Amino acid sequence: PHFIIRVPEKEDALCFNINEEPGVVLNLIRDPSTGISISGQIIGEKKVNVKNQKTYFGRLGIVNTRADLKIEVTTQKITLWKGLDQTNFTWMNTVMVKQEGLSLQINRKKNIVVSIGDGVSFVIILHQVWKNLPYHHDFLGLYTVDSHRMSVQTHGLLGQFFHPIDFEVFDVRPGSDPSKPDATMMVKNHKLTVTRGWQKDYRKDPRHGSEVPCWFIHNNGAGLIDGSHTDYIVSDIF
Amino acid sequence: SLPDTVLNGIEVYSTKISCKVTSRFAHNVVVTRAVNRADTAKEISFDVELPKTAFITSFTMTIDGVTYPGNIKEKEVAKKQYDKAVSQGKTAGLVKASGRKLEKFTVSVNVAAGSKVTFELIYEELLKRHLGKYEMFLKIQPKQLINHFEIEADIFEPQGISSLDAEATFMTNDLLGVLTKSFSGKKGHVSFKPTLDQQRSCSNCTTSLLNGDFTITYDVNRESPANVQIVNGYFVHFFAPKDLPVVPKNVVFVIDVSGSMYGRKLVQTKEALLKILEDMKEEDYLNFILFSSDVTVWKDTLIKATPENLKEAKDFVKNIQDQGMTNINDGLMRGIKMLNEAREANVIPKRSTSLIIMLTDGEANVGESRVEKIQENVRNAIEGKFPLYNLGFGYNLNYDFLEKMALENHGLARRIYEDSDADLQMQGFYDEVANPLLVDVEVQYPENAIADITQNNYQHFYDGSEIVVAGRLVDQDLNSFTADVKGQGALNDLTFTEEVDVKETEKALKEQKYIFGDFIERLWAYLTIQQLLEKRKNVQGEEKENLTAQALELSLKYHFVTPLTSMVVTKPEDNIEQEAVADKPLEGKPEPITSSYATQYHHQPPAKPYYYVDGD
C-alpha cells in the first residue's frame, strides 16, 4: 500500500510504500490518550507468484478501548462490536449508526465515515474493481479527518505524521526516469535520496483518483518513519 | 367399461393450479375441466381450499361454452340476492372456514348428460415472511383420479432467490420424481405433474393418494436491507435487515389457570412455557402472572433470565395448578403495572423492549368482567408503551375482544387450536416475537413525492420477518426519491437509507416478462384493505364508517372478496338461473353451521335456519 502525508506548512506532500507480505498487519494509528488505534491487514493480488506483486489494505480494524468499541472493515462487510455484542453490515447498506461515542455512516459501495468521541473522523473508501479482473481485487483506503484532535502521543505508520513535520529538499537533479527528478531530503536528521512523483488520492473520485505530487521516500519509508517499517508489524487487527 | 378417471359418471380431464408470485404477491389460478359421461344429468362440484389471508378475485364457470362469471358486489347488495336464494330453501354460502389456515370455496352445478364444464377460481395474497421464509400453502384433495393434474409455480423476485423448496405431506418416492424445483437468479420454478398411475393410492386402486398439504417455501437475497420496486406509478418497499443483535426483552406471561384449563390444556401450556424458558437469553427479564379468581405472581418484580433464575422459573411452572374462575382484568393490570414500574425504576436495561403475552381459554367472569371496561383499563395503563399479545386457547372465548384489545395496544391476537400440537403453536408464536432486532421503526418518504402509503411505523421489527410499505407516486415524472428507515437497535440508533432511481427501477421491472403489469398496484390495494379492515376493528362511529367506505371502495375497484364484499355466482339449474354467494369468513366469528352449497343442493330444505357468514 502507498501512504501520502500532506504537509500543509510546506504546501507539499510526502509519500512512501510499505511492501510486505499479504497477511501482515500494520499498526497505522495508535493514540494511548484517546484509546483509539487503527491497524490494517495487507492483501496481495489475486494471482500469486507475480513479479513485483502490488499490495493493498484489505482489512482495517478500529478500536476505541475507552468505549469498549471495535470496528472491522473488510471489502465484504463491516462489523461493529460493543463489548461482545456485534452488528454486521455489508457494503450494500446505506446506513447511519449512532451510539454513545460513535457515529458510523456507511455509504453504499462507496465509503464509511467513522466519527469517534469528540470528532475524530476517519474515512474508509472501498475501491471496487471488476470482479473478473485476473489480478486485482477490491481494496480499502483510509483517510483521516481532524487528526489534530488526536493527542500528541499518537503514533503509528500514519499517526506519527499527525504532529508537524519539517523537511528540506535540495539538490534536485535528473533521475533514472526523466519525468521524475531525484533530490536530497533532510528529514528527522536523516539525509535521504527522494524522487518526485505522484500518488493517487481517492477521496473525491474513488474510481480514478486525483494525482497528488509528492516526494517519494524509497525503501519502505526508511528514514522518514520512526524506526523500521517492521517495527509497525502487529500480530492482530485489534 | 369406463376408464378409472370416471367416478359416478363424472370424468375430470384436468386440474391445473398455476401460481405466479412476483415480489411476494401471489396470483393463483385453479382450473378444473370435467365432463358428464353419464346418461343423465349429474352434479359436478368444485372445491378449493385457499389461505384465509387470500382474497378471491374471480370465479367463472363455463358450461358447454357458456360462461357464468361471479360478480363481486357490496355485501348488502349481494345479501338481497342471497336472501332470495334462502327464501327458496337453499343456502348460498360458498366459502367457509376450514381448519387453522384455510377457508373452503365450494360450488357445484347440475350438468346435462355429455356436457362439459370448466371451473376457474383466482385468488391473490401477499406472502408474509415468517421465520426467514415466505410460504405458499396449497391444499390438495382431488376426489378422483385426474387425467392431467398439474401444479406450476413461477416465482419472480427482483432481489434474487436465495432458497426454494417444495414439499407435500403425501409425497412418495415415486412422486418425488415428478416434483421439480429450481431457481436461478431472480426466477424460481416448481412443477408437480403426476401421471394417472402415480396418482393411485395403490397399484390397482381408483382412489387418489394426492391428499394433503403442498407447501412451497423460499426466501430472497438480502445483500441490501431494503428493496424498493416501482411499476406504473405504485411502489412497494421491502425492509428486512439482518445480522443485527437482538434487543433484550422484558416479558410478562399472564396465564389463565382457571378451572377450564384443567387437564391437557394446562399440561400443554406448561410444556410450552418450559420450552420457552429454555430459549430465553440471559439479557432478558421475565415474570409469570397467573390469574384465576385471584392473581398470583411468581416474583414481585421482573427477574433477569440468569440460569439460576430460569431453573427456579421452571420449578414454578411445573407446579402451576388450575383453580377458580377467570379474572382477566386483574391479571393484565398486574402485568402492566410490573412492566411500567420496572421501566421507571430502571430495573431493566435502557435499550430493551417490553411485551406482555396473555393466554386465556375463557371469558372474563370474575372481577371486572365488562369487556369494554377491561379494554379501557388496559389501554389507559399501557398508554402505547409496549405491545400486548393475546393467545386465545380453544373456542370458548370472546376472540373479538382479545383481538381488539391486542390491536389497540400494538400487538396481535392468535388462536391456539386445541390439538395435540397446542404447545408447539404457543412456542411458535413466542419464536416469532422472541427476537426483536429493531424497536420504534419508522419508514419515511419525502412528503411531496408519495401518497396513500400503507402503515409505515411499527413498534418492532422481528428477526425473520419483513416490513412492507406500499404507496403511490404523486409525481409521475419523479426521477428519484429517498426512503429512510429509522429504528432503535440493541446497541445503537440506526437510519437505513434507500436511494430510489424511479426510472431505472421501473424500467428494470418492466423488462421482466414474468410480471403481470399491475401487480404492485394490486399489492398496494391488498395491503391497504387489510390494514383498513384491521384499523376498523378499533374504532367506532364516523371513523369506522370512513374506514369501511375506503376499504369497500378498494375491494370493489380491485375485485377482492373481502369481509365487506361478496361474490354472487349465477348458476343455471333446471333452466332457472340461481344465485350463490361467496363471502369471506372471519376468524373471530364462531364456525358457521352451514353446509356447503354442494352438499345442500340435493336435499330438502332442512328445518333449521341457515347462517350467513357476514363480515360485519
Contacts between the chains, C-beta under 8 A, distances in Angstrom:
chain1	res1	chain2	res2	distance
A	80	B	491	7.7
A	80	B	492	7.8
A	82	B	491	4.7
A	82	B	492	7.8
A	85	B	245	4.7
A	85	B	490	6.4
A	85	B	491	5.7
A	86	B	245	6.5
A	87	B	243	6.9
A	87	B	244	5.6
A	87	B	245	5.7
A	87	B	489	6.7
A	87	B	490	7.9
A	87	B	491	6.2
A	87	B	492	7.1
A	88	B	242	7.6
A	88	B	243	3.3
A	88	B	244	7.6
A	89	B	243	7.4
A	90	B	223	5.8
A	90	B	224	7.5
A	92	B	223	4.3
A	92	B	224	4.0
A	92	B	225	7.9
A	93	B	224	6.6
A	93	B	225	6.0
A	93	B	241	7.9
A	93	B	496	6.7
A	94	B	496	6.9
A	94	B	497	4.3
A	94	B	498	6.9
A	94	B	499	6.9
A	95	B	225	7.4
A	95	B	494	5.9
A	95	B	495	6.5
A	95	B	496	4.7
A	95	B	497	6.9
A	96	B	494	7.0
A	96	B	495	4.3
A	96	B	497	7.4
A	97	B	492	4.9
A	97	B	493	7.5
A	97	B	494	5.6
A	98	B	492	5.8
A	98	B	493	4.6
A	98	B	494	7.8
A	98	B	495	8.0
A	99	B	491	5.6
A	99	B	492	3.6
A	99	B	493	7.1
A	102	B	492	7.6
A	108	B	224	7.5
A	108	B	499	7.8
